[in-house]
Amino acid sequence: MLKSPALILAQIATLAVLSQPAAAQTPRQTRDTVLPPSVLTSDDPQRIPRRPVAARQTQTVLKGGRVFDSLSETAYPATVVIEGRTIKAVLPPESADWTADAEVIDVTGKTVMPGLIDLHVHMTYPDPDTPIDEQATEGSGVLRGARNLRWFLESGFTSVRDLGGVLNAPFQLAQWSAAGQIPAPRVFAAGHIITGTGGHATERPITPNHGPAYQWERDGADAWRGAVREAFKQGAAVIKIASHFSADEVAAAVDEAHTLGLPVTCDCETLYIDRAVAAGVDIIEHPLPRTDAVITAMGRKKTASVPTLQVYQNVLDTSGGFYGSTSRRFTMTSQSNFDVFKKLKAAGVVMGVGTDTIGRVNTMTPNPYIAELKWFVKGGYTVPQALIAATRTNAQILAMDDKLGVLQAGKLADVIVVDGRPDENLDDLARIDRVFKDGRPWVQGGQVVTPRHISAPLAKPSPPAETR
């Protein structure tokens, strides 16, 4: 079949962009040479040194269950020992190598596995019933986010990557979660989406969540570089950019983010994917239209993908497609989206699991995530491979695989207990029994539990005895 002249020109343009020399790209700068693993740091890609805190390391033992550690595709009988914030050991079932005062929990008939990770959420976006005058307020966003994060935690998620929210709310939630002050997964927040004037999520008609409270419209390479620096200052764990942008704008953003040690993800389509991959972005979101040439380049350059097939299936099921959007000027079908997924897999592109959960879809948690995993299985993954994508691979894409994603001695104790065999039946993921984050039990019997507040003492007894 002959190709049209327009298609041939498009492919030539794609190849020209993708053939830019790799030497012009800045690799992501970690702090490994100056921050060895023995140094305590923040549990995010910024790796900020923290002061060690001496504390008695109590042990919790999960005994009698089967372990899916995400290091292999096979579950096996074993005992998981948690000590303080980390996993102390994964022991053979006959071993009893733990302290005499350890809390031993019988998980017979259940599966112990790493906490789930959702790589694409929007915890603070307004629901359809949010009053319009509250949609761009930080306080309302924090309250919505805290509620949504609790739902995610009780559904077995110990980490989420929040890719856009209102003002400083995502960073506030990330800080409170990290401090253990609210029942929530870890939050790896991007903050504002960075796009060009009139780019994605800024198109008219203007609404509160299509404005500067949620997105930064920036024009020019220096402005994009400055936006990355501002996001880092606010506490970003990842930089999210979106079409529209020029080649020099995306190159400046990637260079600055990688210099600061942060990964970059892109919500983009067609020629913007070409520019993003050429500039060295780390991840491409969604199954949006792209050429076979750029899919090949993604595999070659190890550009990861978070396909989010289910959210677009929701769009097709409820609206039939995209209408009235200047940043979504294309058509899609279930088949065309799935074809992108299959091509990515065939090209060897590493794919992580994310839902793009937003607004009222939060009430469906964890159903969209389980459906996303089923898309992976339909696309050629085994059920265990899909679970590995949801845990170990997702941790790698977060740039956190040294601490998260597997059950292994020394990793952070983000552990869930499932009442079933999710490595055989994905629907069992809806049966979460227990959730530990940082070694702390947050969910028991499927419900969030928080310890009673311990009152701090007064400086002195009052009223003073000498007062008459």
C-alpha positions as CSV (number, residue, x, y, z in Angstrom):
1,M,0.0,0.0,0.0
2,L,1.4,3.4,-1.0
3,K,1.9,6.0,1.6
4,S,0.6,9.5,1.1
5,P,3.0,12.3,0.6
6,A,1.8,13.9,3.8
7,L,2.5,10.7,5.8
8,I,6.0,10.4,4.3
9,L,6.8,14.0,5.2
10,A,5.6,13.5,8.7
11,Q,7.7,10.4,9.1
12,I,10.8,12.2,7.7
13,A,10.1,15.1,10.2
14,T,9.8,12.6,13.1
15,L,13.1,10.9,12.2
16,A,14.8,14.2,11.9
17,V,13.8,15.2,15.4
18,L,14.6,11.9,16.9
19,S,18.0,11.8,15.4
20,Q,19.2,14.7,17.5
21,P,22.5,13.8,19.1
22,A,22.2,12.2,22.6
23,A,25.2,14.2,23.8
24,A,23.0,17.3,23.9
25,Q,20.9,15.7,26.6
26,T,21.6,15.9,30.4
27,P,21.3,12.6,32.2
28,R,19.4,12.8,35.5
29,Q,21.9,13.8,38.2
30,T,21.4,11.7,41.3
31,R,23.4,12.3,44.5
32,D,24.8,8.8,44.8
33,T,28.4,9.9,44.9
34,V,27.9,12.3,47.8
35,L,25.0,10.6,49.6
36,P,25.8,6.9,50.1
37,P,23.0,4.5,51.1
38,S,24.0,4.8,54.8
39,V,22.9,8.5,54.9
40,L,19.3,9.0,55.9
41,T,17.5,11.2,53.3
42,S,14.0,12.2,52.4
43,D,12.1,9.3,50.7
44,D,11.7,11.1,47.3
45,P,13.9,11.9,44.3
46,Q,15.1,15.2,45.9
47,R,17.1,13.1,48.5
48,I,17.4,15.8,51.1
49,P,19.6,14.7,54.1
50,R,17.7,14.1,57.3
51,R,18.8,14.0,60.9
52,P,18.8,10.4,62.3
53,V,16.3,9.9,65.1
54,A,17.0,7.2,67.7
55,A,14.0,5.0,68.4
56,R,13.3,1.6,69.7
57,Q,12.8,-0.7,66.6
58,T,9.8,-2.9,67.4
59,Q,9.1,-5.8,65.2
60,T,5.9,-6.9,63.5
61,V,5.8,-10.5,62.1
62,L,3.4,-11.5,59.2
63,K,3.4,-15.3,59.6
64,G,1.7,-18.2,57.9
65,G,0.9,-16.6,54.5
66,R,2.1,-16.7,51.0
67,V,4.5,-14.0,49.8
68,F,4.5,-12.4,46.4
69,D,7.7,-10.3,46.7
70,S,7.7,-8.8,43.1
71,L,11.3,-10.0,42.7
72,S,9.9,-13.1,41.0
73,E,6.6,-14.1,39.4
74,T,6.0,-16.9,41.9
75,A,4.4,-16.6,45.3
76,Y,5.8,-18.8,48.1
77,P,5.2,-19.6,51.8
78,A,7.2,-17.3,53.9
79,T,7.2,-14.9,56.9
80,V,7.8,-11.2,56.6
81,V,9.5,-9.4,59.5
82,I,9.1,-5.7,59.8
83,E,11.4,-3.7,62.1
84,G,10.8,0.0,62.5
85,R,10.3,1.6,59.1
86,T,12.0,-1.2,57.1
87,I,11.7,-4.9,56.2
88,K,14.0,-6.8,58.4
89,A,13.8,-10.2,56.7
90,V,11.8,-12.5,54.5
91,L,12.1,-15.8,56.3
92,P,11.4,-19.5,55.5
93,P,8.0,-20.5,57.0
94,E,9.7,-22.8,59.6
95,S,12.0,-20.0,60.9
96,A,11.2,-18.0,64.1
97,D,14.0,-15.5,63.9
98,W,12.4,-12.5,65.6
99,T,12.5,-10.8,68.9
100,A,10.6,-12.2,71.9
101,D,8.4,-9.0,72.2
102,A,7.5,-8.9,68.5
103,E,3.9,-8.6,67.5
104,V,3.1,-11.8,65.5
105,I,0.1,-11.6,63.1
106,D,-1.3,-14.8,61.6
107,V,-2.0,-14.2,57.9
108,T,-2.7,-17.8,57.0
109,G,-4.6,-18.1,53.7
110,K,-3.6,-14.5,52.6
111,T,-1.0,-13.0,50.3
112,V,1.7,-10.6,51.6
113,M,3.0,-8.3,48.8
114,P,4.5,-4.8,48.3
115,G,2.1,-1.9,48.5
116,L,0.4,-0.9,45.2
117,I,1.6,2.2,43.4
118,D,-0.5,4.4,41.1
119,L,1.6,6.5,38.8
120,H,-1.0,8.9,37.7
121,V,-3.6,10.5,40.0
122,H,-5.1,14.0,40.6
123,M,-6.1,13.9,44.3
124,T,-7.0,17.6,44.7
125,Y,-9.0,18.2,41.5
126,P,-12.6,19.3,42.1
127,D,-15.5,16.9,42.0
128,P,-18.5,17.8,39.9
129,D,-20.4,19.0,43.0
130,T,-17.6,21.2,44.3
131,P,-18.9,24.8,44.4
132,I,-17.2,26.9,41.7
133,D,-15.8,29.4,44.2
134,E,-14.0,26.5,46.0
135,Q,-12.5,24.8,43.0
136,A,-9.3,26.9,43.0
137,T,-8.8,27.2,46.8
138,E,-5.9,25.5,48.4
139,G,-7.9,24.6,51.6
140,S,-10.7,22.8,49.7
141,G,-8.1,21.0,47.6
142,V,-6.3,19.7,50.7
143,L,-9.6,18.5,52.2
144,R,-10.6,16.7,49.0
145,G,-7.1,15.2,48.6
146,A,-7.0,13.9,52.2
147,R,-10.3,12.2,51.7
148,N,-9.3,10.7,48.4
149,L,-5.9,9.6,49.7
150,R,-7.6,7.8,52.6
151,W,-9.6,5.8,50.0
152,F,-6.4,4.9,48.2
153,L,-4.7,3.8,51.3
154,E,-7.5,1.5,52.4
155,S,-7.4,0.0,48.9
156,G,-3.8,-1.1,49.3
157,F,-1.9,1.9,47.7
158,T,1.1,2.9,49.6
159,S,2.4,5.4,47.0
160,V,0.8,7.6,44.4
161,R,2.3,10.0,41.9
162,D,0.1,13.2,41.8
163,L,0.5,14.8,38.3
164,G,-1.3,18.1,38.8
165,G,-3.3,19.8,41.5
166,V,-4.5,23.1,42.9
167,L,-1.9,25.6,44.1
168,N,0.3,24.1,46.9
169,A,-2.2,21.5,48.0
170,P,-0.4,18.4,46.6
171,F,2.8,19.4,48.3
172,Q,1.0,20.0,51.6
173,L,-0.5,16.5,51.4
174,A,2.9,15.0,50.5
175,Q,4.5,16.6,53.5
176,W,1.7,15.5,55.9
177,S,1.8,12.0,54.6
178,A,5.5,11.7,54.9
179,A,5.3,12.9,58.5
180,G,2.6,10.3,59.3
181,Q,0.1,13.0,60.2
182,I,-2.7,11.8,57.9
183,P,-3.8,8.3,56.7
184,A,-2.5,8.5,53.1
185,P,-0.1,6.8,50.7
186,R,3.2,8.5,50.0
187,V,2.6,11.4,47.6
188,F,5.1,12.0,44.8
189,A,3.8,15.4,43.6
190,A,4.4,17.3,40.4
191,G,2.4,20.4,41.4
192,H,1.5,22.6,38.5
193,I,1.5,21.2,35.0
194,I,3.9,23.2,32.8
195,T,2.6,24.0,29.2
196,G,2.7,26.7,26.6
197,T,0.0,29.4,26.3
198,G,-3.2,27.7,25.4
199,G,-1.7,24.2,26.0
200,H,-3.2,21.2,27.6
201,A,-5.7,21.9,30.4
202,T,-5.7,25.6,29.7
203,E,-8.0,25.8,26.7
204,R,-11.2,27.8,26.7
205,P,-13.8,28.0,28.1
206,I,-11.8,28.9,31.2
207,T,-12.7,27.2,34.4
208,P,-11.0,27.3,37.8
209,N,-9.1,24.1,37.0
210,H,-8.2,25.4,33.6
211,G,-6.3,28.3,35.0
212,P,-3.2,29.3,36.9
213,A,-4.2,27.6,40.1
214,Y,-3.6,24.3,38.3
215,Q,-1.4,25.0,35.3
216,W,1.5,27.3,34.5
217,E,1.4,28.7,30.9
218,R,5.0,29.6,30.0
219,D,6.5,30.7,26.8
220,G,10.2,30.4,25.9
221,A,13.0,28.2,27.1
222,D,14.1,30.4,29.9
223,A,10.5,30.6,31.3
224,W,10.2,26.8,31.1
225,R,13.5,26.4,33.0
226,G,12.3,28.9,35.6
227,A,9.0,26.9,36.1
228,V,11.0,23.7,36.7
229,R,13.1,25.5,39.3
230,E,10.0,26.9,41.0
231,A,8.4,23.4,41.1
232,F,11.6,22.0,42.7
233,K,11.5,24.8,45.3
234,Q,7.9,23.9,46.2
235,G,8.9,20.2,46.7
236,A,8.3,18.5,43.4
237,A,9.3,14.8,43.1
238,V,8.6,14.8,39.4
239,I,8.2,17.5,36.7
240,K,5.1,17.2,34.5
241,I,5.0,19.0,31.2
242,A,2.3,19.0,28.5
243,S,1.8,20.0,24.9
244,H,2.0,22.5,23.5
245,F,5.7,23.3,23.5
246,S,8.6,24.0,21.2
247,A,11.7,21.9,20.9
248,D,13.8,24.4,22.8
249,E,11.2,24.7,25.6
250,V,11.1,21.0,26.3
251,A,14.9,20.7,26.0
252,A,15.3,23.4,28.6
253,A,12.8,21.8,31.0
254,V,14.4,18.4,30.8
255,D,17.9,19.8,31.2
256,E,17.0,21.8,34.3
257,A,15.0,18.9,35.9
258,H,17.7,16.4,35.3
259,T,20.3,18.8,36.7
260,L,18.2,19.0,39.8
261,G,17.8,15.2,39.9
262,L,14.1,15.0,39.0
263,P,12.5,12.8,36.4
264,V,10.2,14.4,33.7
265,T,7.0,13.1,32.4
266,C,5.0,14.4,29.5
267,D,1.3,14.4,28.6
268,C,1.7,15.0,24.9
269,E,0.6,13.7,21.5
270,T,1.7,13.4,17.9
271,L,4.7,15.7,17.1
272,Y,5.1,16.8,20.7
273,I,6.0,13.2,21.6
274,D,8.7,13.4,19.0
275,R,10.1,16.5,20.6
276,A,9.8,15.2,24.1
277,V,11.6,11.9,23.4
278,A,14.3,13.7,21.5
279,A,14.8,16.0,24.4
280,G,15.2,13.0,26.8
281,V,12.1,13.0,28.9
282,D,11.8,10.0,31.1
283,I,8.1,9.0,30.8
284,I,5.3,9.6,28.3
285,E,1.8,9.5,29.7
286,H,-1.3,8.1,28.0
287,P,-2.0,6.1,24.8
288,L,-2.3,9.3,22.7
289,P,-1.5,9.2,18.9
290,R,2.2,8.8,17.9
291,T,4.3,7.4,15.1
292,D,5.9,3.9,14.9
293,A,9.2,5.7,14.6
294,V,8.8,7.4,18.0
295,I,7.7,4.2,19.6
296,T,10.9,2.6,18.3
297,A,12.9,5.5,19.7
298,M,11.2,5.2,23.1
299,G,12.4,1.6,23.3
300,R,15.9,2.5,22.2
301,K,16.2,5.5,24.5
302,K,14.5,3.7,27.5
303,T,11.7,6.2,27.6
304,A,9.1,4.7,29.9
305,S,5.3,4.8,29.4
306,V,2.3,5.0,31.6
307,P,-0.5,4.1,29.2
308,T,-3.6,4.8,31.4
309,L,-5.8,2.8,29.0
310,Q,-8.8,2.7,31.3
311,V,-9.3,6.4,31.8
312,Y,-9.6,6.8,28.0
313,Q,-12.0,3.8,27.9
314,N,-14.1,5.8,30.5
315,V,-14.0,8.8,28.2
316,L,-15.2,6.7,25.3
317,D,-17.9,5.0,27.4
318,T,-19.3,8.3,28.7
319,S,-18.6,10.9,26.0
320,G,-17.7,8.9,22.9
321,G,-14.5,10.9,22.4
322,F,-12.8,14.3,22.8
323,Y,-14.9,17.3,21.7
324,G,-14.2,21.0,22.0
325,S,-10.6,20.7,23.2
326,T,-7.8,22.5,21.4
327,S,-5.2,20.2,23.1
328,R,-7.0,17.0,22.1
329,R,-7.3,17.5,18.3
330,F,-7.4,13.8,17.3
331,T,-9.8,10.9,17.4
332,M,-9.3,7.7,19.3
333,T,-11.0,4.3,19.7
334,S,-10.5,1.5,22.2
335,Q,-8.7,-0.4,19.4
336,S,-6.4,2.5,18.4
337,N,-5.4,3.0,22.1
338,F,-4.8,-0.7,22.6
339,D,-2.7,-0.8,19.4
340,V,-0.4,1.9,20.9
341,F,0.0,-0.3,24.0
342,K,0.8,-3.4,22.0
343,K,3.3,-1.5,19.9
344,L,5.0,-0.1,23.0
345,K,5.3,-3.6,24.5
346,A,6.7,-5.0,21.3
347,A,9.3,-2.3,21.2
348,G,10.5,-3.2,24.7
349,V,9.2,0.0,26.3
350,V,9.0,-0.2,30.1
351,M,5.4,0.4,31.1
352,G,4.1,1.4,34.5
353,V,0.5,1.4,35.9
354,G,-1.5,4.5,36.4
355,T,-5.1,5.4,36.3
356,D,-5.4,9.2,35.8
357,T,-8.0,9.2,38.5
358,I,-9.6,12.5,38.8
359,G,-12.8,14.1,40.3
360,R,-15.6,11.7,41.0
361,V,-13.6,8.7,39.7
362,N,-11.9,8.6,43.1
363,T,-15.1,7.1,44.4
364,M,-14.5,4.0,42.2
365,T,-11.1,3.2,43.7
366,P,-9.7,0.6,43.3
367,N,-11.8,-0.5,40.3
368,P,-10.1,1.6,37.6
369,Y,-6.7,0.3,38.8
370,I,-7.8,-3.3,38.6
371,A,-9.3,-2.7,35.2
372,E,-5.9,-1.1,34.1
373,L,-4.1,-4.2,35.2
374,K,-6.6,-6.3,33.2
375,W,-5.7,-4.2,30.1
376,F,-2.0,-5.2,30.8
377,V,-3.0,-8.9,30.9
378,K,-5.1,-8.5,27.7
379,G,-2.0,-7.0,26.1
380,G,0.2,-10.0,26.8
381,Y,1.4,-9.7,30.5
382,T,0.8,-12.6,32.8
383,V,-1.1,-11.7,36.0
384,P,2.1,-11.9,38.1
385,Q,3.9,-9.6,35.5
386,A,1.1,-7.1,35.8
387,L,1.5,-7.1,39.6
388,I,5.3,-6.6,39.1
389,A,4.5,-3.6,36.9
390,A,2.2,-2.2,39.6
391,T,5.0,-2.4,42.2
392,R,8.6,-3.0,41.2
393,T,8.4,-1.3,37.8
394,N,6.4,1.6,39.1
395,A,9.0,2.2,41.8
396,Q,11.7,2.2,39.1
397,I,9.7,4.9,37.2
398,L,9.4,6.9,40.4
399,A,13.2,6.7,40.7
400,M,12.5,5.1,44.1
401,D,13.4,1.4,43.4
402,D,16.2,1.5,46.0
403,K,13.5,2.0,48.7
404,L,10.2,0.8,47.3
405,G,8.5,-1.8,45.1
406,V,9.6,-5.2,46.4
407,L,9.6,-7.2,49.7
408,Q,13.3,-7.4,50.5
409,A,15.4,-6.8,53.6
410,G,16.4,-3.1,53.8
411,K,13.5,-1.7,51.8
412,L,10.9,0.5,53.3
413,A,8.1,-1.5,54.9
414,D,5.3,-0.6,52.5
415,V,3.5,-3.9,52.8
416,I,-0.1,-5.1,52.1
417,V,-1.9,-8.2,53.1
418,V,-4.6,-9.4,50.6
419,D,-7.3,-11.8,51.5
420,G,-6.9,-13.9,48.4
421,R,-4.4,-14.7,45.6
422,P,-4.0,-11.6,43.5
423,D,-1.2,-13.2,41.6
424,E,-3.8,-15.6,40.2
425,N,-6.9,-13.4,40.3
426,L,-6.6,-9.6,40.0
427,D,-10.1,-9.1,41.4
428,D,-8.7,-10.2,44.8
429,L,-7.0,-6.8,45.0
430,A,-10.3,-5.5,46.1
431,R,-9.9,-7.6,49.3
432,I,-7.3,-5.6,51.2
433,D,-7.0,-6.8,54.8
434,R,-3.9,-4.9,56.1
435,V,-1.7,-2.0,55.0
436,F,1.6,-1.0,56.4
437,K,3.4,2.2,55.3
438,D,6.8,2.9,56.8
439,G,6.2,-0.1,59.0
440,R,3.2,1.5,60.6
441,P,-0.1,-0.3,60.5
442,W,-2.6,2.0,58.8
443,V,-5.3,-0.5,57.7
444,Q,-6.6,-3.5,59.7
445,G,-9.5,-5.6,58.6
446,G,-9.9,-3.4,55.5
447,Q,-10.4,-0.2,57.5
448,V,-8.1,2.7,58.3
449,V,-7.0,2.8,61.9
450,T,-5.3,5.6,63.7
451,P,-3.9,5.4,67.2
452,R,-5.3,7.6,70.0
453,H,-3.7,10.9,70.4
454,I,-1.3,11.0,73.4
455,S,-1.7,14.3,75.3
456,A,1.5,16.3,75.9
457,P,1.9,17.3,79.6
458,L,1.7,20.8,80.9
459,A,4.9,22.6,81.8
460,K,3.9,22.4,85.5
461,P,0.9,21.2,87.6
462,S,-1.9,23.7,87.4
463,P,-3.4,25.5,89.2
464,P,-0.2,26.0,91.3
465,A,-0.5,24.7,94.8
466,E,0.6,28.0,96.3
467,T,-2.2,30.0,94.6
468,R,-4.8,31.1,97.2
